[in-house]
Every structure is written in structure tokens, then in C-alpha cells.
Amino acid sequence: MKYLMIFIIFSANILYGQQPDPGFPDKGLEDIIKASVETNTDLTPVEFEKKILSAKIDQSNFQSSPMLQFMVDFIPVNFSSAGEYVFIYSQPLKLFGKLDAEERLARVNSLKPQIIRNELENKLIMSVKENYFMLSVSEKLLSFNNEFREILNSIKGSLEIRYSSGKGSQYDILKSNNEYQKLLLEEIELTNNRKIFINNLRTLSNLDLPDDFKTKNVEILLNIPGMLLDTAKLIPELKDNNTDFKLAGQMLEENKAGTEVTALERKPDLNLMTGYKYKSDMKAGFLMFSVAVDLPFMPWNEKRIDAEIKENIFREKKINSEVRSLEINLKNEMKNLIVRINNSTEKIKYLTDVLIPQTEQTYKSALIAYETNAGQFIDLLDTFRTLRENNKMLVEEETNYLVLISKLENLIGKQILTIN
């Protein structure tokens, strides 16, 4: 009867092992994600790049600086006269909407860092979630480890009593000790893994998480409605939010704006000049006016412009073909992820509804048989190991499911799992 009570307590612990501990720190998954997005150092260079390109917008749509020139000319070698004094003011002018086109190009270029930031944020969130979920695995497995050690201690106590009364075997005691030592070894690995995941979360979020930091509410994430994983509904999300699509669209806009700037090079620029000239030999002053015009329509320059435009046309076609290929590959990747998620869901359901209840029942029968001397200790040990492995398999599969969902989020550029 004592062992039956141990089994009942053990089963209850497994059933409620995923309930959040009221003593957990206040920081949850969403808090860590928010801190990561706000403070992670990988995002700082992107912010500076945004400011740099925004500053370039303010540099465009302005004419070039004017020039003031002073010159003394026609001074005789024998300095018999003072020569000529010339003051010239010149202003280059870009016409035909060239400055507007350059400003449009600068504005288009300034949008790229935000897309790159979104991509980094998505990867950062995925990394935070993966480490958070793996930390949760370590916590659950450590909890199971403690429970299994308590059971083994109880069984070992019974073996020692039997051995002292001449009814037991020293071999069984040694096997029990060996199994207990394996659990101690597993605890060492799980404890160190837990430290690694907490350190990773500290680095990602720049938060001073305590050494005893624990996850919370992870079990809520295991109940994602099936409609959210509908391929037909996720494809529009993929096209609208995936950063690879956005970067391809950005490249098309940059190419279009660059082509417009290149095409306007066919239009001439002007250079207006005015000045004053004083001739000392005539003791008279004269005004000067001049208009200089570029000649971009010369054949060699036309060929250069045509070649640049042709290059941009080919680049646009290349980007469009890459977009079509990208769409096919990303859709296939998304469908494969959904298949893997559904497969993981089926495995979790089977483990929860079929395999683990059967294993618990088998363990219960082996425990009763051993207690009534109708079974061998080795049979009890085998069922104990199977129960332990199946519970471990369930926890790992649940985490695999959550990690796959995080990868899907990164692919479609939208969060599905949100808890705090």
C-alpha cells in the first residue's frame, strides 16, 4: 500500500508538474522579448544607419553651392599698368526635376534599414523564445528527476529491508543504486544547461535575470487554435510581413528611383555667371553675363546613359525572377513547417492520451506485482525507465512544437505565441 501511495503522488506530480510556481519572478516571456527589442546591441548599428540615410534626405533637393572668383589679369611684365581686375559669381543649376528625383531616391534608400531591423527583431524574438522554451524543458526535466529520485529512494529502502531479512538480492540493490546515479548525472547536465539558457536570455535582453529565474505560463502556448495554422490564411501574412519579400520590394523601388535619376542625365544643366571687370588702362569698368550649358546629348554620353538604363532594366527583371523563386521556396518552407507542427501535435496527443497512461498503468501493475512478490525487481525497473523516458519524450516534444511555431512566426513575420 505504501508504494501505491508513492505512485499516486508521483502521478499527480506529473499531471500538475506544468502548473506555474507562484514564486516565479515577475519577468515573463513578453517582458524579455520587449527588453530584447529595445536594448539588444545588434539593433544599434541599424538605428545609426537609419539616421545616416535620413540625413542624406536633407542633403538632397538643393542646388550646388555658388562660387565667387577674383582674378587679376593682363599685368605687364614691367608693371607699367595695373592690369585688369575681375570679380565673377557663378551658380550651377540642375533643372528638369533632377533634384526631386534625387530626393525620391534618398527617401527610398532610407527605408531599407527599417526592413533590416524588422528582420533582426524577428530573429531576435525567435532566439529569445527558443532559449525560454529550452529553459522550461530543463525546469520540467529537473522536476521529474527529483520525483524519480524520490521513488527510487523508496524502492531502494524496500530492497534493503528485503535483503536484510534474507528475501532480497544484493544485485537488485546495486541496480537501484546505478539507476539513482544516472539520475544524479542527468541532474548535473540539466542544471548546467539551465544556467546556459539563462545566460543566453541575459545577453539577448540585457536584463539582470537572477540565477533562480524560472519560466511561467508556457503550458498556455500548447493550445494554439488550428485555424491559425491554415496555409491559405498564412500565405497573405507571408507576402505582407516576410522581410525577404520586403527587401526584394525595396530593391525594386531603389532600382526604379535610380533609373529615373539616370534617365534625367540626358537633360542639360546650366551654369549662370555674372561679374564685374575693371580695365586699368581704360580706367573703366564693365559688367559680365554668361550662360554655360552641358551637352549630355553627345553620342558617347548617350551611349553611357543607355547602357546604365539597360543595366537597371536587367536588374529589375532579375529581382522579379528572384521574387517568384523566393515565393515558391518560402511557401514550400511554410507548408513543411506546418506539416511538422501538425505531426508534433499528433505525437503530443498520442503521448498524452495513449502512451503515457498505458505506461503508468504498466508501472502500477509492476509495482503491485513486486510488492506482492509476484514480480521481479528488474521488471519494475524496466517499467520505471519506460515511464521516465515517455514523460521526458512528452516534454521534449512539447518544446519542439513551440520551437517550430517560433520558426513559423519568424517566417511569416508575425507573432502567434504571446504570453506573459
C-alpha positions in Angstrom: 0.0 0.0 0.0 2.9 2.4 0.8 4.2 2.0 -2.8 0.7 2.6 -4.3 0.6 5.9 -2.4 4.0 6.8 -3.8 2.8 6.0 -7.3 -0.4 8.1 -6.8 1.7 11.1 -5.5 4.1 10.6 -8.4 1.3 10.6 -11.0 -0.3 13.7 -9.5 3.1 15.5 -9.7 3.4 14.6 -13.4 -0.2 15.8 -14.0 0.3 19.1 -12.4 4.0 19.5 -12.9 3.5 22.2 -15.6 1.5 24.5 -13.4 3.3 27.8 -12.8 5.1 28.2 -9.5 3.7 31.3 -7.6 7.2 32.1 -6.5 8.4 32.8 -10.1 10.0 36.2 -10.7 7.8 38.8 -12.3 9.6 38.8 -15.7 7.8 36.7 -18.3 8.4 35.8 -21.9 6.8 39.0 -23.3 8.8 41.2 -20.9 12.1 39.5 -22.1 11.1 40.0 -25.7 10.3 43.6 -25.2 13.6 44.2 -23.4 15.4 42.4 -26.2 13.8 44.5 -28.9 14.6 47.7 -27.0 18.1 47.1 -25.8 19.8 44.4 -27.8 23.1 45.7 -29.1 22.7 44.1 -32.6 20.0 46.6 -33.3 22.1 49.7 -32.5 24.1 49.8 -35.8 20.8 49.6 -37.8 19.4 52.6 -35.9 22.6 54.6 -36.8 22.2 53.5 -40.4 18.6 54.8 -40.4 19.8 58.2 -39.1 22.6 58.3 -41.7 20.3 57.7 -44.6 17.7 60.1 -43.2 20.3 62.7 -43.0 21.0 62.1 -46.7 17.4 63.1 -47.5 18.1 66.6 -46.0 21.2 66.8 -48.3 19.1 66.3 -51.5 16.9 68.7 -53.5 19.4 71.6 -53.1 21.3 73.3 -55.8 25.1 73.2 -55.7 27.0 75.9 -53.8 27.7 79.1 -55.8 31.3 80.2 -56.4 32.9 83.7 -56.1 36.1 84.2 -58.1 38.5 87.1 -58.0 41.2 87.4 -60.7 43.9 89.9 -61.6 44.9 89.6 -65.3 46.9 91.4 -68.0 49.6 92.7 -65.7 52.5 93.8 -67.9 55.9 92.3 -67.1 57.4 95.7 -66.5 54.4 96.6 -64.3 53.7 99.7 -66.4 49.9 99.4 -65.6 47.8 97.7 -63.0 46.2 95.2 -65.5 42.6 94.0 -65.2 40.5 93.1 -62.1 37.8 90.6 -62.5 35.0 89.5 -60.0 32.9 86.6 -61.1 29.9 85.0 -59.3 28.7 81.6 -60.7 25.8 79.3 -59.8 25.4 75.8 -61.3 21.7 74.8 -61.8 20.1 71.4 -62.1 16.8 71.6 -63.9 14.0 69.3 -65.3 13.2 67.7 -61.9 16.6 66.3 -61.3 16.7 67.4 -57.6 13.3 66.0 -56.9 14.4 62.6 -58.4 17.5 62.6 -56.2 15.3 63.3 -53.2 13.0 60.5 -54.1 16.0 58.1 -54.4 17.3 59.2 -51.0 13.9 58.6 -49.4 13.6 55.2 -50.9 17.1 54.3 -49.7 16.2 55.4 -46.2 13.5 52.7 -45.9 15.9 49.8 -46.1 17.3 49.9 -42.5 13.8 49.5 -41.0 13.3 46.3 -43.0 16.6 45.0 -41.8 15.7 46.0 -38.3 12.4 44.1 -38.6 14.3 41.0 -39.8 16.8 41.2 -36.9 13.8 41.7 -34.5 12.1 38.6 -35.8 15.3 36.5 -35.4 15.9 38.0 -32.0 12.3 37.1 -30.8 12.7 33.6 -32.2 16.0 33.2 -30.4 14.5 34.5 -27.1 11.6 32.1 -27.4 13.8 29.1 -28.2 16.0 29.8 -25.2 13.0 30.4 -23.0 11.3 27.2 -24.1 14.5 25.2 -23.6 14.9 26.7 -20.1 11.3 25.4 -19.5 12.4 21.9 -20.6 15.3 21.9 -18.2 13.0 23.0 -15.4 10.4 20.3 -16.1 13.1 17.6 -16.5 14.7 18.7 -13.3 11.3 18.4 -11.6 10.8 14.9 -13.0 14.4 14.0 -12.0 13.6 14.9 -8.4 10.4 13.0 -8.4 12.0 9.9 -9.9 14.8 10.0 -7.3 12.3 10.1 -4.5 10.6 7.0 -6.0 14.0 5.2 -6.3 14.9 6.1 -2.8 11.6 4.5 -1.6 12.2 1.4 -3.7 15.8 1.2 -2.5 14.6 1.3 1.1 12.3 -1.6 0.4 15.1 -3.6 -1.3 17.4 -3.0 1.7 14.7 -4.3 4.1 14.2 -7.4 2.0 17.9 -8.0 1.7 18.3 -7.7 5.5 15.5 -10.2 6.0 17.1 -12.7 3.6 14.4 -12.2 1.0 16.1 -9.8 -1.3 19.1 -9.7 -3.6 22.2 -7.5 -3.5 22.1 -7.4 -7.3 18.8 -5.5 -7.1 20.2 -3.0 -4.7 23.2 -2.4 -6.9 20.9 -1.9 -10.0 18.8 0.5 -8.0 21.9 2.5 -6.9 23.1 2.5 -10.5 19.8 3.9 -11.7 19.9 6.5 -9.0 23.4 7.6 -10.0 22.2 8.0 -13.6 19.6 10.4 -12.4 22.3 12.4 -10.4 24.4 12.6 -13.6 21.4 13.8 -15.5 20.7 16.4 -12.9 24.2 17.8 -13.3 23.7 18.2 -17.1 20.3 19.7 -16.7 21.4 22.2 -14.1 24.3 23.4 -16.3 22.0 23.6 -19.3 19.7 25.7 -17.3 22.5 28.2 -16.5 23.4 28.4 -20.2 19.8 29.3 -21.2 19.5 31.9 -18.5 22.9 33.4 -19.6 21.6 33.5 -23.2 18.4 35.3 -22.2 20.5 37.8 -20.2 22.6 38.5 -23.2 19.6 38.8 -25.6 17.6 41.0 -23.3 20.2 42.9 -21.4 18.3 42.1 -18.2 20.0 41.0 -15.0 18.0 37.9 -14.6 18.5 36.1 -11.3 20.2 32.7 -11.1 16.9 31.1 -9.9 14.9 32.7 -12.7 12.1 30.4 -13.9 9.7 30.4 -16.8 5.9 30.7 -16.4 2.7 30.0 -18.3 4.4 28.0 -21.0 1.7 25.4 -20.9 -0.8 28.0 -22.2 1.1 28.0 -25.5 0.3 24.4 -26.2 -3.3 25.2 -27.1 -2.9 27.1 -30.4 -6.2 27.1 -32.4 -5.8 25.1 -35.6 -7.2 28.0 -37.8 -4.0 30.0 -37.1 -2.1 27.3 -38.9 -4.2 27.3 -42.1 -1.9 27.6 -45.1 -4.4 29.6 -47.1 -4.6 32.2 -44.3 -0.9 32.3 -43.6 0.2 32.9 -47.3 -1.1 36.5 -47.3 0.7 37.1 -44.0 3.8 35.7 -45.6 3.7 38.0 -48.5 2.9 41.1 -46.4 5.3 40.6 -43.5 8.2 38.4 -44.6 11.3 40.5 -44.6 12.8 38.7 -47.6 9.8 39.9 -49.7 10.1 43.4 -48.3 13.8 43.6 -49.1 13.0 42.4 -52.7 10.4 45.1 -53.0 12.8 47.6 -51.6 15.4 46.7 -54.2 12.8 47.2 -56.9 11.9 50.6 -55.6 15.6 51.6 -55.4 16.2 50.4 -58.9 13.2 52.3 -60.2 14.3 55.6 -58.5 17.8 55.1 -59.7 16.6 54.6 -63.3 14.7 57.8 -63.1 17.8 59.7 -61.9 19.9 58.1 -64.7 17.3 59.0 -67.4 17.3 62.7 -66.3 21.0 62.8 -67.0 20.0 63.4 -70.7 18.7 66.8 -69.7 21.3 69.6 -69.7 22.5 71.5 -66.6 23.1 75.2 -66.6 25.8 77.4 -65.1 24.9 81.0 -64.7 27.8 83.6 -64.3 27.8 87.3 -63.7 30.7 89.6 -62.8 32.5 92.8 -63.0 35.7 93.7 -64.8 37.8 96.7 -64.4 40.5 97.7 -67.0 43.1 100.0 -65.6 44.4 101.1 -69.0 41.0 102.3 -69.9 40.1 103.4 -66.4 36.6 101.9 -67.0 34.5 99.1 -65.5 32.4 96.5 -67.4 29.7 94.1 -66.4 29.8 90.4 -67.4 27.0 87.9 -68.0 27.5 84.3 -69.1 25.3 81.1 -69.5 27.1 77.7 -69.8 25.1 74.6 -70.9 26.1 71.0 -70.6 26.0 68.8 -73.6 24.7 65.4 -72.3 23.2 64.5 -75.7 26.6 63.9 -77.2 26.8 60.4 -78.7 29.3 59.0 -76.3 27.4 60.2 -73.3 24.1 59.0 -74.7 25.6 55.5 -75.1 26.7 55.6 -71.4 23.3 56.6 -70.2 21.6 54.0 -72.4 23.9 51.3 -71.0 23.1 52.3 -67.4 19.3 52.2 -68.1 19.7 48.9 -69.8 21.6 47.6 -66.8 18.7 48.7 -64.5 16.1 47.0 -66.7 18.0 43.7 -66.5 18.4 44.2 -62.7 14.6 44.7 -62.4 14.0 41.5 -64.3 16.5 39.7 -62.2 14.8 40.9 -59.0 11.3 39.9 -60.3 12.6 36.4 -61.1 14.2 36.2 -57.6 10.8 37.2 -56.1 9.0 34.5 -57.9 11.6 31.9 -56.8 11.5 33.3 -53.3 7.7 33.0 -53.1 7.8 29.3 -54.2 10.6 28.4 -51.7 9.0 30.3 -48.8 5.6 28.8 -49.4 7.2 25.3 -49.5 9.1 26.0 -46.3 5.9 27.3 -44.6 4.0 24.2 -45.7 6.7 21.9 -44.4 6.8 23.7 -41.1 3.0 23.3 -40.8 3.3 19.6 -41.5 6.0 19.3 -38.9 3.9 21.3 -36.4 0.8 19.1 -37.1 3.0 16.0 -36.7 4.3 17.3 -33.4 0.7 18.0 -32.3 -0.4 14.4 -33.1 2.6 13.0 -31.2 1.8 15.1 -28.2 -1.8 14.0 -28.3 -0.8 10.3 -28.6 1.7 10.5 -25.8 -0.8 12.3 -23.5 -3.9 10.2 -24.3 -2.4 6.8 -25.1 1.2 6.0 -24.4 1.8 7.7 -21.0 -1.5 6.4 -19.4 -0.6 2.9 -20.6 2.9 3.2 -19.3 1.6 4.5 -15.9 -0.8 1.5 -15.8 2.0 -0.9 -16.6 4.2 0.7 -13.9 1.4 0.5 -11.4 0.9 -3.3 -12.2 4.6 -3.9 -11.9 4.7 -2.1 -8.6 1.8 -4.2 -7.2 3.4 -7.4 -8.5 6.7 -6.6 -7.0 5.1 -5.6 -3.7 3.2 -8.9 -3.5 6.3 -10.9 -4.6 4.6 -11.8 -7.9 7.2 -9.9 -10.0 10.9 -9.3 -10.2 12.6 -6.1 -9.4 14.1 -6.0 -12.9 10.6 -5.9 -14.4 9.7 -3.0 -12.1 12.9 -1.2 -13.1 12.1 -1.6 -16.8 8.7 -0.1 -16.4 10.1 2.7 -14.3 12.6 3.5 -17.0 9.9 3.4 -19.7 7.7 5.7 -17.7 10.5 8.1 -17.2 11.5 8.1 -20.9 8.0 8.6 -22.1 7.5 11.6 -19.8 10.8 13.0 -21.0 9.7 12.4 -24.6 6.4 14.3 -24.0 8.2 17.4 -22.5 10.7 17.4 -25.4 8.0 17.1 -28.0 6.0 19.9 -26.5 9.1 22.1 -26.6 9.8 21.0 -30.2 6.2 22.1 -31.0 6.8 25.5 -29.5 10.1 26.0 -31.3 8.5 25.1 -34.6 5.8 27.7 -34.0 8.6 30.2 -33.3 10.2 29.4 -36.6 6.9 29.8 -38.4 6.5 33.2 -36.7 9.9 34.2 -38.0 8.9 33.1 -41.5 5.6 34.9 -41.7 6.9 38.0 -39.7 4.1 37.8 -37.2 3.9 36.5 -33.6 1.5 33.7 -32.9 2.6 32.8 -29.4 2.2 35.6 -26.9 2.1 35.1 -23.1 3.3 36.9 -20.0 
